[in-house]
């Protein structure tokens, strides 16, 4: 089964021969190697690039063990560069080379070398890239399959595809498995033998039981405001092994660096400033989230919110949680002050969208509830409620767009309705 990844393939194509090292990052097993060695390689050949001008080296393959030193790898590549035409150098799991930065920087000086690499996220992080290749690298960050990519691969009834997607997520290998047992086992093993093992080795985590408990707590509370202090207090109150707020802060940082979770900051819409007291965390892959919880917490409302967040990030938006402060007096002439929430404040360039996620809007009361925070935002940016209901897009009397979930997920321009 060939899975199309046009978002990332187009980014690679656009960066072709730009004089920078193209660095593909992302959650392990999200398809980085397939993107580089299959999809991009095929594109190059279809564009007329001769096969011998595409140099591929999988540095995770034990058969290439002897190439894991800088000089051996450089000699291997140089021997294949026999003319002045452009050579496309594709290196997978480049962190397995000692001092890999030396190798990559060497090819920046060769005019007919165009270099593309992937790296294991536990050792090859965005922070590492920023340090090693400042001004010389072009990072392309990859996510698991979006629902659009997933549905393009499986086809059939949208509701069936949605049910499987919100249960098992978008890691590409899931599409090769044909039963709940196989899919669940794959996701559980992936967390234990790849993700956690990577972090354990890199970060020297000693409290593995407590670390796993924290990960499950985050998975269980997606979309809920929290911070290290609040999480530490939760551990204490529930009688779990104690973790200090500082340790939790470190563990959350490890999870973010490994691309397992992302943090959405709270943003004061009226005050135009960030509120650092609480944040929300979302899982990069919802299947991993469900596997961490033994598939026992299938609250579609929260899962849908997480998937909408991921889709916005895939489309390149920076995403915050909006806070709208409302002040006034009630019917008893009593002063009140409260905070209303906007699920997502999505920004991309000069564009901004305020977005609410609602499983359904059965009546006017629910619509009013979901619209309340919007009515207290006095700017001209678009306001959208995404619902799972299978409906045509429509606008309320307040100018709020009500958009069906599948329209949003399957149409990349749907926010422009």
Buried (B, 14 or more C-beta within 10 A) or exposed (E): EEBEBEBBBEBBEEBBEEEBBBBBBBBBBBBBBBBBBBBBBEBBEEEEBEEEBBBBBBBBEEEBEEBBBBEBBBEBBBEEBEEEEBBBBBBBBBBBBEEBBEBBBBBBEBEEBBBBBBBBBBBBBBEBBEEBBEEBBBBBBBBBBBBBBBBBBBEEEBEEBBEBBBBBBBBBEBBEBEEEEEBBEBBBEBBEEBBBEBBBEBBEBEBEEBBBBBBBBBBBBBBEBBBBBBBBEBBEEEEBEEBEBEBBBBBBBBBBBBBBBBBBBBBBBBEEEEBEEBBBBBBBBBBBBBBBEEBEBEEEEBBBBBBBBBBBBBBEBEBBBBBBBBEEEEEEEEEEEEEBBBBBBBBBEEEBBBBBBBBEBEEEEBBEEBBBBBBBBEEEEBBBBBBBBEBEBEEBEEEBBBBBBBBBBBBBEBBEB
